[in-house]
Amino acid sequence: MKVKSILLGTLFLASSVAFAQTSNLRKAKASYDKFNEVKSVGNATLGVSDLNTAKEALEKAIEHEKTMNLAETWTYYALVNADLALLDSTETSEQYVQKAVEAREKAISLDTEKENEQNLNILGSILAQYELNKGAKLWDSQDFLGAYNAFDKGLTYLPGDTTLLYYSGMAAVNAQDYDKALAKYVELVPIDSFSNNRQIILDVSRLYLMKGDTTNAIKYAEIGTQKYPEDGELATQHIELNLMAGNDEKTINAINDQVAKDPDNKNLHYYLGIAYSETGDTEKAEASYKKALEIDPNYLDANINLGGLILNKGIDHFNKTNNANLQQAEYDAEIKKAYDIFDTALPYLEKAVEIDGKSQVALTNLKRYYEIKEDQAKIDELQARLDALQ
């Protein structure tokens, strides 16, 4: 994982001059300023000696009665230890971080007038950067839960940071902790400036679906289509979820809107066929499936659905005729219509089997046709193929 720095520009360290400082605190600040001059041009390691000088002076300052209860003393002590942690690649870095965190808490408690707020914000960025670096290493070693914990800890120092939210969400997904992933990703949904905002919304919808929460899955898919009306992937997600939920009328309108924008999208016509079929409008469903097949004659699912739809239409006509009190001549004519309907299904039923000879649905539908036609040889052949799939 390439780690994005969350430190913005050269650190400006505000100084409080409300009262005179002892020599150790002044020395520490001067040394830390020198370190930051080097750090600002990308050579922080060259300033380690100044950083250590500052640390030694501050350790004396926190023991001196004139400076031990100053928020500024503890703020600088925290800053120095945080920077030492960033530069240390050994286990000692954790000791520096612990000192920085403890000093930060002390500084915050003492800084009642918020005189050190700017420096404490900078400290938060440094500590967050440390956790970001730590998380990246854990990610690279495939320790996704450890990476999540590091990224999440970084957010305690830099709340709402989009990089940490995104990385912690990704780590949680890889650790298969979808609740934690959703908690982070949902925070990113309203942030339009986040570069991966569109993908995040799609992922949130999919994560809710994985958890079996169709309501929220639809909710976020709809948010996505509203924010990105030209995005086909979000539109498809929205359509598929509404079909699953049985929101067919609403789905038909949504699909037709997308068809107007992308008339050559075979999937949209296929989805429209499903939606019309669910509402009982078989004529429009048939027309939609046929449109999908005009675009791609080898579209397996469209062939299966269209063949099955026509087959069922023939069966309905046959049953209706069989149950009606008709004169023989009229009865014979209507039964012939049913068989004519069956025959119009055959090309699609055969095409589906041709495309995928191991599709149980395709083989079963074709077998049904030959059962209606009472062709025992074909029935036996197709049953043998179905048996072979078991």
N, C-alpha and C positions, 0 to 999 in steps of 0.2 A: 504494500500500500504506500503510495506517495503521500506524504503528510503535508497538508497545507498549513502554512504558518498563520496563526491567528493574532500575532502581534503586529500592530499597525504602526509602521514607520519608526522613527527614532524616539526612544522613550524620553519624555520630558519630566524631570523630577522636580516637583514643586517643593519649595522650602518654606518652612515656617520661621519667621524672624520675630516672633512675639516676645521672645526673651533671649537673653544671652546664653550661649552654648558653651559647654566645657570643651577642652581641647580634644578629647577622644571622639566626641560626636562630630566636631568640625573636621577632624582628620578622616573619620570614616566617610563623611559626605564627600570630601574632596577626592578621596581615593575611588569612591564609587562613581563619581562624575567622570573620572579619568577612564574607568572601565567602560562606561557607557559611550564615551567618545570612540573608543576602539570598536565596541560592539556595533555601533551605528553604521560602521563601514564594512561590517561583515567579518570582522576578525576578533570575535569575542575571546577565543582561546589565548590571544596575545595579551589580554588584560587580566589574566588569572592572578598575577602577582598583586595587582591593585585591588582585586576582589578579596584576596586573602588578607591584605593589609587592612581593608575596611572591616573585615570580619573580626580581626584581632582587636581593633579599636572599639568596635561595638560591644564585644564581649566584656571589655572594661567598662564601657558606658552603662551597660545594663546592671553593673555591680555598684556604680557610683550613685550616691544618694541624690545628687542634683539631676541626674539624667535617667535614673532607673524607672521613674514613673512618667516619663514623657512619651506620648504617643509617637512622636517623631523617631525616638530611639528604636522603639519596637518595629516601627514601619520599615526603617532602613535595615534593621537586623533581619526582618523577614525577606526583604528584597535581596539582600546579599546571599542569604542561604538558598533562596529560590533560584537565583542565577547560578550558584555553585552546583545545584542539583542538575540544572540543564546541561552543564558542561561535564558532569561526571558520568562516565559510562559504567561505573562499577556499582556494587550494592550499597556503597556509601551514599549514593544519591538519595536513597530513601531516608537516610538519617538527616540529610540537609532539608529534604522536603518536610519532614516531621517538625524540625525546628522552625521552618518558615511558617508552617500552618499554626503552630502554637504561638509564635510571635505575632502573626496576623490577628489571631483572636484577642491577644493582649492589646494590640494597637487599636483595634476597633472599640474595645471596651473603654479605652482611655481617651479616644478622639471624640469627645462629646461635642466639640465645636466644628467637627468635620473639616479641620484644617489640613488633614492628611488624606482627604478623600481621593484626590487625583492620583497620588502615589499608591494608595491602596487598590485603586482600579487597575493600575499598571501591574501591581503585584498579582492580582487576580488573573491577568492575561498570562503572566509568566508561569504561574502554577497550572493554569489550564493547558499551556503549551507543553509542560512537562507530562501531564496526563495524556495528552494527545500523542506525544512521541512514544510513551510507554504502551499505549493502546495499539499503536501501529506495529510495534515489535511483537506484541502478543498475537495480533492478527496474522502476521507473517508466519508465526509458529503454529497457526491453526487453533490457538486458544481463544475461541470467539467469545466465550463467557467472560474470560479475563479481560479481553479487549473491551467488551461492553462496560464492565465495571470501571475500567480506566476512563473511557470516554464519558461515562455518566458522572464520574467524580469531577472531571474537568468542568462539567456544567454547573457544579456547585460554586465554582470560582468565576465562571463566565456564563451566567444564565441566558438561555435563548440563543446561544451561538449556533448558527446554522450548520457549520462544519461539524461540530461535536454532536449536534442532534442527528445529523445525517449518518455519521460514522457509527454512533451508538445504535441507531436503528438498524443499520446493515449488520452490525455485529450480532444484535439480538436475533435477526432473521436467520443468520447462519448458525446461531446456537439453538435455533428452533424454539425460541421463547417469543411467541407472536404477540403476547400481551405487552411485553416490554417494547417490542418493535413498534407496535401501534401507538403506544404512549408517546414515543419520540416523533414518529412520522406525522401524527395528527397535529403536532405543534408546527410542523413545516407547511401544512396545507394552506393556511392563509397568507404565507409569506411569498407574494408574487415575485419578489426580486430574487428568490432562490433559484439558481439556474436549473435545477432538476425538479422544479415544482410540479410540472405536468406528470412526470414519471412517479413522483411521490404520491400524488392523488390516485393514480392507477394502482400503485402498490397497496395503498391503504384499502381500497375497494377489494382487491384480491385477498388481502390478509383477513379482512372481515369474512369474506366468503369461505376461506379455509377454516375459520372458526365456526362456520355454520350460521353466521349472523347475516342473513340476506338483507334485512332491513337497512343496516348500516352500509353494507356493500353497495346497495342501490343508491343510498344517500350520497356517498362520496363519488360514485360514478356520475351522478347527476351534477354534483358540484363541478366535476371535471368538464363535463360537456358544456356547462354554462360558462366556465372560465376559458375553455379552449374549444369553441364551437366548430372549428375546422379540423379537429383532430379525429381521425378515423378510428384509432385504437380505443380511445375513450368512448366514442359513440358506440362501437361494437360491444364494449364491456357493458355499457348502459342497457343496450338492447337485449343482450343475452341474459342479464340478470332479471330484467323485467319479464322476459319470456319464462324464466324459471319460476318467478313469483306469480305467474298467471295474470300479469297486468297487460293483457293483450291489446285492448283498445288504445291505451296510452302508448304501447310499443309500436303499433301500426303507424301512428302519427310520427313518432320519432324516426322510424325506419324510412318512411316516405320523405321526411326532411333530408335524411342522409342520401337517399337515392337521387334526389334532385341535385345534390352536390357531386355525387359519384355514381352516375348511372351504369357504369361498366363494372361495378363491384358485385361479383357473383354471390358473395356471402350475404350482402344486403337483400338481394332478391330471394335467396334461400330463407333468410330469417323472416322475410315478409310472408313467404309461403307458410311457414310454421305458424306465425301469428294469425293469418287468415284462417288456417285450418282449425286452430284452437277456438276461433269465434264461430265456426261452422260455415264460413263462406268458402265452400269448396271450389267454386268457379274461380275466384280471385286467387285462391291458394294454388290451384293448378296452373293458372297463368303466370304466377310468380316463379314457380319451380321451372316452368318451361323457359322463362326469361333467363334464369340462372344457367340452364343447359344450353341456351343459345350462346352464352358467353363462354362456357366450358362444358362441352358434351361429355367429358369424362369426370364430371363432378359426382362422385360416388353417392354422397348423402342425398343430393337432389334427385338422382335417378331412383334411389331406394324410396324416398318419400313420395315422389310423383307416381311411381309404379304402385305403391301401396295405397295411395289416395284413390287412384282410378279403380284399382281392384275392389276397394271398399265401396266405391260408388256403384260399381256393378252389382255387388252383393246386396246393397240396400235396394237397388231397383228390382233385383230378382225376388227378394223377400217381400217387397211391397206388392209385386205382381202375384206372387204365389198366395198371398193372403187376401187378395181381392176377389170379389164375386164377378168374374168376367165371362163373357161368351168365349167359346173355344178359339175362334179366329182372333179375337182381340188379345186373349191370353197368349196365344202363340206368337203374335207380333211383339208383345211386350217382353216376353222371354227372350226373343231374338235380339231385342235392343240390349238386354242385360249382357248377353253373350258378346255382342258387338263391343260393348264397353270393356268387357274382360279382354278382348283381343287388342284394344288400343293400349292396354297396360303392358302387354307382352314385350314390346321393344325396350321399355325402361327396365322391366324386370330382368330381361336377358342382359342388358347393358351393365346393370349393377353386378351381376355374376361374372361377366366378362372382365370388369375392372378389378374386382376382388373376389376370386373364386373361393376364398376362405371366410367370407362374411356370412355369419350364421343368419343374419336378418335377410340378406339378399337371397340366399339359398332357400330359406323358409318361404319367402314371398313367392318365389318362382314355383316352388312345390305346391303352394296353395292354388296357383293358376292351373296347374296340371291336374290337381284334385278336382277342380271345378269342371275341367274338360274330360275328366275320367280317363286320363292317359296313364295307365298303370306302369308302363315301361319307364316313362319319364319320372313318375313318382318314386319308383324303386331306385332309379339312378341318383336322384337328388337326395333321397333318404340315406343312401350309402355314403354320399359326400358329407352329409351332416354327421353321420355316425363316425366318420373318419376324423372329424374335428374334436370329438370327445377325448 
